[in-house]
Amino acid sequence: MYLTHSFMSDEKKHNSQWPLVLAVEDHDDSLLLISYTLESLGCRFICQTDSSMTIPVAKEYQPDLILLDILLPGLSGLEIVRYLKREPLTRDIPVVAVTALAGREHQERILRAGFNDYISKPYMIEDLEAIICRLLDGKFHPHLAFEVCKE
């Protein structure tokens, strides 16, 4: 199992009605904020700090969305997204860059690399929620209590 440097949400782990999100972030505080946001939206999630495991985890679990830091030790988020977008099993998974790189030139390079969207750190939880909800549109079960995404 690839979860030695990561954790998967316990609640709703086996309920396929809930979208699955893979979050890759090397800072524990940022990962905690992302997991809090995902939990509040009713998403199942896998959080990991080891960028080298992102590709095998994405292939195995086929998440509905990937939140990926850019500045990671080892493989960078840019390298990872380029591979994910070339791989048939993962090319259609939306990937959001979660990054401290906020300049216009960085944003253009991030989107050219294959990311579907980006959010700059520090960010407001509401902004992250809006991106997640937009990219997961239609993935939430209509009878769930988390109607924040429908607003």
N, C-alpha and C positions, 0 to 999 in steps of 0.2 A: 504494500500500500504506500502511496506517495505522501502520506500525511505526517511524516516525521518532523518536518519544519513548518507545519501548517495545522489549521484546525478547521473542522467542518461544524456548522451549526447543528446542535443536537435536535432542537425543536424543528419539526417539519422536515427532517432529514429524508424521509422516504415518501413524502407527499409530492407527487409529480405535478400537482396543480400549482405549486409555488415555484416561481422562476428560480433557477440556480445561477449564482454569480460567483465568479472566481476573482478574488482581490489579491493582488501581488504588491506588497509594500514592505520596505525594509525597516521602517520606523514603527515601533510598537504603538506609539500614541496615535499616529495616523491610521494604522490598521484598526485600532480600537474605535476610532471615529467612523471609519467606513463600516465596520461590523455593526455598530449601533444604528447607523442609517439604514443598512440592509435589513436588520431585524425590525426596525420600525415600519418598513415598507412591506414586511411579510415575505421577504426573500429567504430562500435557503442560500447558504454561502460557504465557500471554502476560502479561508484566508491563509496566505503563505508569505514567508519572508525570503525563501530560496528561489531566486529567479531561474536557476538551472532546471527546476522541476516544473516550470510553468507550461512548457510545451507538452510533456507527457501527461500532466494532470488535465490540461485542456482536451487532449485527444481522448483520454479515458472517460472523463465525466461529461464532456460536451456541454459546457455551461451555456446559458442563454445570453450572458454578457460577461465581459472581462474588464475589470478596472486595473490598470497597469501603471505603476510608477515608471518614470523614465530613467531616473538616476539610481540604478540598482548596482550593487557589487556583482561582479561576474558579467553575465549577459545584460546589456542595457535593454530598456523597454523598446527602443527603436529596433534593435536586432530581433527581439522576440516577436514584435508585431509583423515584421517583414516575413519571418518564417511562418507565423500563423496564417497570414493571408495567402501564402503559396501552397499551404497544405490543404488538400481536399477536405479533410475532416474538420478543419477549423476555419476555413476561409470566410464562411458566412456568419461567424460569431462577431457581433459588434464589440469593438474594443475602445475603451475610453482611456486616454492618457490622464493620469493624475500626477501633476508635476509642479515643481517650483520654477521651471523655465517659463517665464511669462512674456518674454519679448515677442514682437511681431514675427521676427525671423524664425524664432523657435516654434511658434504656432504653425507657421507655414510648413516647416520641415516635419513637424509631428504629423500633420494631416497628409502630407505627401508620402510619408512612410507607410500609411495605411490605416491610421487610427480613424475611427468614425467621429470622434469628438474629443475634446480635452477640457480639463478644468485645472486652473492654476491654484496652487497652495499659497497662502491660506485661503480657504473657501468657506462659504456659508453652507451649512447642511442642506438648506432649502435649494441651493443651486445644484448640489450633487443629486438630491432627490429628483429635481426636474429633469436632469440629463438621463438618469436611470429610468424614470418613468417614460420619457419620450422614446428611448431606445428599446424598452421592453413593452411598448404599446401592443396590447393584444395578448400578452403572455400571462397577465394576471387573470385568475379565475373570476368571473363576473359576480359571484356571490360572496366574495371575501369582504371583510370589514375595512380593508385598507383602500378606501375610495379616494385617498389623496391624489392618486395618479390620474383619476378621471376628471379632476378639476382643471 
